Amino acid sequence: MSENRKPPNFMLIVVDDMGYSDCAPFGGEIATPNLARLADAGARFRGFYVSSLCAPTRSLLLTGVDNHQNGLGVMPPMHRMNQFGQPGYEGTLNRQVVTLAEVLRDAGYATLFAGKWHLGKNEGERPEHRGFDRVFSLLGGGASHFDDVLPLAESERPQTLYDHDGRDVTNSLPEGFYSTTHYTDRMIEFLSDAGTERPFFGYLAYTAPHDPLQVPDEWFETYRGRYDGGYDAIRAERHARMQTMGLIPADLPVNEGSGQFPRWTELSDEERVSQSRKMEIYAAMIELFDEGIGRVIDHLKASGQYDDTVFVFMSDNGANPKEPHFYTKSTPEEIDRAYDNSPANIGRKGSFVSIGAGWAEVCNTPLSYFKLTTSEGGVQVPLIVSGPEIARRGIVTDQTLHATDIFPTFLDYAGIARPDTYHRGQPLAPLYGRSWRPYLEATSHQPVRGPFDAIGFEMIECKAVIKGGWKLLYMAPPYGNDEWFLFNLHDDPEEKVNIAERHPRKFDEMMAEWTAYARAVGYIEAQGKAALEEMSSEEFFTRYGISGR
């Protein structure tokens, strides 16, 4: 940013559980022309990493601090009793961190938030308590996208709350409410009210395409028949497009998946119809939020603010393999009795369906596995960056980036230093992220992270460390067998060949990196009973003020 240029605006757009190759700029068949507008005006990145679950990723990007130090060492309600109440495992953002909104607001920015919060609902934990001037937020992790606000699990019903500028509006949502459309409306309203005199930080966090898969009736037929060819056909289409675009190597073979789930040819005719319909609704959810992004772009162009706005678009983790009964510990039959999942109602109010693991693997093409795991399909997500004085263009495949980098990047562009203390003099945990600004502006030839810089991950005992193109991965059940793997991501981005025995020194080196990371951030190994087994749901969620997965 030149010395005479005013501080830029920031628009951070986060979507929920979208797969790596779903949107068109990353090889998907789903119509996302507005994401394409942003990608064509800036850069899209391979090698951008997040947590394997929703709330921890949001904690990373808003604080720049590792989740084991910012309060999301594990995501509620997944605590074990030995983690319950421990430092870094509070289940909400703690007081050892300051948020982007707090720092930017103190520097004169208008701070605007519409969407999913998932970082606490109690006093002092809501978005208006953590730096946002204007707020419309789903405080929990998910719910029906319509005004019935059905929770993901019966035990979470009291925690499924919508907050509008500090008021609980859960029971007074407008007629025709749909989450994506309403978040877009509120963000545009907040931008209009803020005017153009001050710079703004907008955080637009769509709940889509998180389950339950639902769309308004006018979107119901948008993708009818598109997925009748099944898993392998869509996977192959996406893989070929990604190769043509240069996102993946031309000689990379198609990732056939883990083999843990039924193939399309093994499904009955009825199951294929159901699977196709679920993916049709999921795709429409993505195109619908893309339309919302376009409305925000058009508003900023009309107000004269677009050319001064840095956009960052990302998903919070990989595609979601979980079926509805995961949330409630019910059987599939009990889910179908509790919700109207009849063929005519799938995707409408009162239904609750998910894409499931078969489609989740396809949505993350060419990466392996999905959300919940620290495999590439769980923690590598699409990233698009555009805005003023960003010189990088096209597809970038040689950088290793992390969600914690967004915090220092925005402060660098704004010319603001992170304070050493906050919250009445409370010392802050160290930053984990690094600024992208020198790289984005091409003022430095140095990578954001070099061959000796490691980044670590852990969530619900799935672990990983990445350094210099090498990856050490620990797969916990149910998708792994409590074993460590070593991969060379340069040669094997699909994590297919475990080379630990071939490279024992590298394995030991990477294990030392994992150990150093775990000690530095205060990782607590999960032991003993789950906290929810030792206390009531009401007691647990009252303590943590957070719900959903």
N, C-alpha and C positions, 0 to 999 in steps of 0.2 A: 504494500500500500504506500503510495507516495505521501510525502509529508503534508501536502496541501489537501489531500483527499479526506473527506469525512469518514468516520468509522463505518464499516460495512454493516448491513443487516445480515441476520442469519436465519435460515429456515431449515430446521432439522426435521426430516420426515422419516418416521419409523413405522414399518408395517409388521404385522404379527404372524409369525410362522409361515412366511412365504418361502418357497423353495428356491434353490440357487438358480435354476434355469427356467423359472416360471415366466418372468417378464421378457418382452421382446428384445431389449438391449442385451440380455444374457442368453439369447437363443430360444426363448419360449414362443409358443404359438398364440399366447394370450395377447390380445390387442392392448398395448400400453403406449399410445402415441405421445403422451405427455412426458413419460419417463424417457422416451426416445428423444424428445426435444431437449431435455436436460442433459442426456448423455451426449448428444451431438454438439452441445454447446460447451462441454467440459470433458471429463475423463471418467471411464468406468474401470474398476480395479478388480483383478483377481488377488487373492492373498489377503483379504480383509477378514479379521477374526473377532468373534464375539464369545459370549458364554453360550452354553448349550440349553439354557432356559431363559424365559422372558424377563423376570424381575432382575436377575443378576446383570444381564446385559444393560438394562436401563440404568442400573446403579453405576455401571462402568462409564457409560457415555456422559452421564450427568455430573460425575465427580472427578473422572480421570484417575481414580484410585482403584486398586485391585478389590474385587468383591469380598475377599476374606478380611479386608480392613475397613470397608465402607459400611458393613452391616449385613450384607447378603452372602455370607460365607456358605449358607445353604438357603434354599428358597422354601419358606413355609408352604405347606405343612409337612415338610420332609425332614425336619430336625430329628436327630436322635437325642436321648436324654442327656448324654454327655456333652452335647453341643448347645443345649438349651440355655439361653441367657448369657452365653460366653461372649467376650469382646470380639467383635467382627461377625458375630452370628445373631445379632439382635433381631434380624428379620425385617428391619426397616432401615432407611438411611440413618446412620448414627451421627453423633456430634463431633466425630473426628474428621469429617469431610465438610466441604462447602460446595454447593451446587453451582453449575454454570449460571443458572438464573439468579442466584444470590450475588455472585460477583458482577455479572453484567448489569443487574438492576442497580447495584451500588455505584456503578460507573455511569449511570444515566440512561441505560437502555430501557425501553418498554419490553416487558417479559410476558409472553402470551402462550398459553397452553390449552390445547384441545385434544382429548383422546385418553388413552389408557395410561394410568399412573402406576399402579401395582407396587408402590413403595411405602405404603402405610396409610391408615385411615384415621388414626387417633389424633388428638390435639398435638400440634407440633410436627406432624408427619405428612400432612396433606400438601399438595403443590402450592397452595397459597401461603403455607408456612415455610416453604423452602425456596422462596424467591420469585414466585410468579405473581404478577399484578392482576392478570385476568385468567380465569380458569373455567373450563367445562371439562369434567373428567369422570371416567369410570375409575373408581378407586381400586377395585379388585382386579383379578386376572382375566376375567371373561364372564360373559353372560349372553343371553339371547340378544340379538342385534336389534330387536324390536322393543316396543314399549312395555311388554310383559316382564322384561328383565328377569327371565328365569335363570337361576344360577347354574353353574357347572356341576354343583353337587348340593344335595339338600342341606347338608351341614353348613353350607356357606350362605344360606339365604339371608341372614342378617347382615352379611358383609358385602353384598352386592349393592353398591351405592353409587349414585351419580351426584357429583358435587358441582354446583354452578356458583362461582365466586363466593365459596364458603357456605352456601345453602344446600341442604339435602333436597334434591329435586327428583328422587327416584320415583316417587308416586305422583309426580306432576309433569311427566314428559309429554310433549305435545302430540296430538293425534297424527298418525303417520310417521312417527319417529323411526328412523333407521340410523344406526350408529355412524356409519361412514358419512352419510349426507349431513347429519347434524354436526359432526366434528368439523366438516368443511365449512358449513354455514357459520359456526361460532368463530372459527379462525378468521374468516373474512370479516365478520362483525368486529372482532377485537382489533384487527388491523385498521379498519376504517375508524374506529373510535380512537385509536392511538395517534392517528394523524401522521404527518410526514416530517415533523420537526426533529423528533428524536429517532435514533436508530432503534431497531427492534430485534429481539430474539424470539422467534416463533418455534414452538415445539409441537408438531402435528403428529400424533401417535395413533394411527388407525388400529382398531381392534381386528379388522379384517386382514387376512382370511382365516383367523383363528376360529375354531369351531365354537358353537354349532354353525354349520354351513347354512347360510340363509341370505336371501336377496329379496328386494321388493318384486312384486309381480311383473312389473314391466321389464325386468331383467331375466325373467324365468326361462325364456326360450333362446337366449343369446347364443348358447353353445350346444344346443340340442344336436345330438348325433356326432359331435366333434371327437368324442373319446370312445366311440364304439369299437375302434380298432384295437383297443387295449393297451396294456403297459408297454410291451415291446415296440409297438408301432410309434408311440409318442416318444419313447426313449430314443429310438433311432433317429427320428426327425430332429429332435433337439440336438443330439450329438453331432449330426451332420451340419446343422446351422452353426453351431459353436465352432466347428472346425473351419467353416467357410469364413466366419467372422474373425478368426484368429484368437479366439478366447482359449482354445485348447490346441495342443499339437495335432498336426495332420495325421500322424501315425498312432494316435492314442486309440486303443480299442474301446468298443462300447462296454460300459460297466453293466453287467447283467444283474447286479444286485447281490445281496447277501445269501440268497438261497434259503432264507429262513421262513419265507412266506409263500403262499400258493401262487403259482404262475397263472396267467390269464387262461391258458388252455386247460387248467385244472379246475376252473370255476364252472358252476352250472350256468345255464342260460339266464336264470333268474338273478344269480349273483352278478353276472356280467352287466345286466341291465341296471342293477343297483349301483355297482361300481362306476359305470359310465355317468349315471345321473349325479352322483356325489361330486365327481370331478367337474362336471358341467357347472354346478352351482359354485364350486370353489373358483373356477376360472372367471365366472361373472363377478364374483366378489372383488377379484383383482382388477378387472377392467373398470369396475365402479369406483374404486379408490383412485385409479388413474384419472378418471374423469374429474374427481375432486381436486387432485393435484393440478390439473389443467385450469380449473376455476381459480385456484389460488394464484397460479402464474399469471393468468389474465388480469386478475385484480391488481397485482403488483405492477404489471405493465401499464395499466390504466392510471394508476396513482403515481407513476414515474419512479417507483422504487425498485423495479426489477433489476436494472443495471447495477444497482448497488447492493445486491443480495447474493450472499454465498449460500448455495443449496447443498445439502448433504442428504442423500436418500439411502436407506439401508433396511434390511430385515433384522429382526432381533435375534433370530436363530434359524436353524434349518427347518424344513417342512416337518409337520407333526405326525407321528405314526400312531398316536393314541386313539383308541375307540372311546365312545362316550362312557362305557362302563368303567374305564380307568378312573374317572373322576369320582365316581360314587361307590365303587366296590360292589356294584350291582352286576347281575348277569345281563347279557344282551337281551334276553327275553323280558326281564324286568324293565329295562330301558324302553323297549317297544311298548310296554303297557303304560309307562309313565308319560311318554311323549307320543304325539301323533306322527309316526314315521311311515305312514301309508305311502304308497308310490305317488299318489296325487298331492301329498302334503310335504314331501321331502323338500327342504329349502324354504318352507314357509313358516310363519309364526306357529309355535307349538311343537316344531320338530327339533330333533337333536341328532345329527349325523356328522361324521368326520370322514376325511379321505382315507384314513387307515394306512398301514405300513406299506402296502403294495404301491399305492400312488405316491406315498412320501418318498420312497426310493427313486421313483421316476422324476419327481419334482426337483430332486437334488442332483440330477444328471449333470456331470459325470461323477460326482462325489459319492462316497460310500456312507451308508447309514443316514442318520437324521437327528432331529431334536432329541434331547436327553443324553446323547452320547458326545464324546469329544473326538469322534471321527470327523473327517472333513465335512461330511454332510450335516453334522450338528453344529459346527462352530465356524465354518467359512460361509459367508453370505455375500450377496451382491452389494456393491458400493458404487454410487454415482456422485461425483462432486463437480459443481460448476459455479461460476461466479466471476466477479471482477478480478482482473490481474492474475487469473489462473492460466498459466501458459500451457500446462499439460493438456493434451488432447488425445482422443482415441482410447485404445485399450492398453492398460498397463498390467503387465504380468510378472514383473520382476521386483515387486515390493512386498514386504511383510508389514501389514498394518494391524492396528488393534483398536477396539472400541474406546479404550481410555485415551486414545490420541485426539479424539474430537474436542475434549475440554481444553488442552493446551493449544490446539490449533485455532480455535475460536478466540481465545484470549490473545494469542499472538497477532491475529488479524485485527483485533480491536485495540491493540496497544495497551493491554492491561496486564498487570502482574498479579499472579495468585498470591493472596495474603499468606503469611506464615501461621497466623492464628485467626480464629473466628469464634462465634458463639461465646461471647464474653471472655475472650482470651484463651479459648481452648486450642492447644497446638493441633495442627492438622496432620493427618497421615500423609506419607510421601506420595507424590504423583507417580503413577506407573506409565502414563502415556507420554508421547513425544509429539511435538508440533510437526505438521505436514507442510507448513507454509513455505520453507525454503525449497522443498521438492516441488510443490505445486506451482510456484512462481518461477521454477527453473533457475533460481539464483545460486543453487548449490548442485554440484554433481554427485554429492554423497547420498547414498540411499537413506531412507528413514531408519532402517535397521540394517546393520552390516552382518557379515558372516559369523561374528562372535556374539551377537545380541540375541538373547533367548526371551521367549514369552511363554508363560505357564498358564495352565488351566486346571480347574478342578470343580466339579459340581456333582453331588450325590455319588461320590466315589468314582466317577469317571475322570480320568486324569490324562494330561498330555503336556509335553513341552516341545517347542519348535525352535530350532536354531540352524541358521545357514542351510536351509533346505532339508534338514533332517528332522524327523519327528519320532518322539517316543510316546507311545499310546498305551493306556491301561483301560481295558474294557471290562466293566463290571457287569454282573447279571442284570437284566435277563438277556441282553444281546451279546455279552461276552462271558468268559469263564475265569475272571480274575487273573488275567495274564497280561504281561507286557509285550509289546511289539515295537520293532524298529523299522521305519520306512525312510526311503529317500524320496522326498516329494518331487524333486526335479525329474527323476526317472519314473516315478510311480505315484502320480497325484491321486490315483484311485485307491491307494493303500491296499494293494492286493498281495504283495510279496513281503513277508516278514523276513528281514535280513539280519536279525539279531545274532544268530549263530555265526554268520559270515563276517560280522564286524563287531567282535566282542569289545574292542577298545572304544569304539564309538558308542556302543551300548552303555558302557560304564561311564563314559563322559556325559552322555545325555541323562543317565540316572543321577549323576552328581548335580546336574543342572536342576532336575526335578526336586531333589532333596534341598538344594539351596533355596529354590523358590518357595517350597512348602514352609521352611523355617522362617523365611523373611516375611511372609504374609500372615503367619499364624494359623496355618491350616490345622484343623482338629479332625482326626480320623473318626468317622462315624462308628460308634460302638454301642452295644446294648439295644434296648427297646426304642421303638419310635415314640416320640413325645406324645403323639396323638393316642397311643395305647395307654399312656399313664395319666391322662387328664381328659376332660370332656372337650368336645369341639368348641363349645362356647368359651370355656376357660382359655383354650389355646389361642383362638382367634381374637379374643379380647386383649390378650397379652401382646400379640403380634400386630394386630390391626391390618392384616393383609390376608388375601385369599386368592384362590384360583391358581392355575398352573400354566 
